[in-house]
Amino acid sequence: MEYVAAPARLSTADANFEHDFAQRLHWSADTDAAIEQRVADILADVQKRGDAAVLEYTARFDGLQVEGMAALELTQAELKAAFDSLGDEQRDALTAAAQRVRTYHEAQKRASGESWSYRDADGTLLGQKVTPLDRVGIYVPGGKAAYPSSVLMNAIPAHVAGVQEIIMVVPTPRGEKNALVLAAAYVAGVTRGFTIGGAQAVAALAYGTATIPKVDKITGPGNAYVASAKKRVFGTVGIDMIAGPSEILVLADGSTPPDWVAMDLFSQAEHDELAQSILLCPDADYIAAVQREIDRLLPEMPRRAIIAKSLSDRGALILTRDMQEACAISNRIAP
């Protein structure tokens, strides 16, 4: 099947630019409301029925039918087997990436993660005591996309901070497990892992079930349902942030190789059909060159169907009068 990625071509000089620009950025409130209600129902059900609800939603949404929760838990032996199964190039890349992440967060801890105290003029002891959380949950995308980087970037900082237990949840639609994700969990020292995802996984981590332990904080990216669930359980547990659909905005002056920009746009478009990738540039010829590279490179992309839909439905290549105007438009989109 041939896929076509056709992001909207807009120009700030066009009379209809403001209308067309607003339409491209628009997100339906009806869609948000439907997601919020569905997530609220799932959270309440998991809080009430625990493992039984998790099993039911995993069967419904991931097509993964199992007899009990034990079948959804990833053993340490399975994580190690996934690591051992990798080729030398993948294994070396994963190990090197893990070491870079660890080195950065160890430096971060030295810079800002130490306890401190002092006595003020009347002798009162004041200060800040920094202690690690006991248990955290990390959500790792594994449905439409699988990212071992998410495992490393969430589990390793927790280890560096001194967190004792790291519980990973990762959806495995139809039971398809990604070896690199499991290998990353082994490298990063994940304590326990479960092949569940979506709002039901967030609920299980936040409230706890007979099988899945309640955590103190949930981190990691996910789709709109995951983001909504994290927002709703905040207060019961801590969260890292409320993230929307993946986004990228590229400001280009025409001096960068256009294939680089095309790949940058792909890097977020591949996450989700709802992702938004935008290019702002004052050079019409350069924008045309980027579109040619999109057309040339798309057939080579493993996730070309999702990229094509994301760019066609939500993407935009915007011609501006100059770089100053491009920056101004970027600042309008950023919030």
Secondary structure by P-SEA (a helix, b strand, c coil): cbbbbbcbbbbccccaaaaaaaaaacccaaaaaaaaaaaaaaaaaaaacaaaaaaaaaaacccccccccccccccaaaaaaaaaaccaaaaaaaaaaaaaaaaaaaaaaaacccccccccccbbbbbbbbbbbcbbbbbbbccccccaaaaaacaaaaaaacccbbbbbbbbccccccaaaaaaaaaacccbbbccccaaaaaaaacccccbbbbcbbbbbbcaaaaaaaaaaccccccccccccccccccccccccaaaaaaaaaccccccccbbbbbbbccaaaaaaaaaaaaaacccccaaaaaaaaaaccccccccccaaaaaaaaaaacc
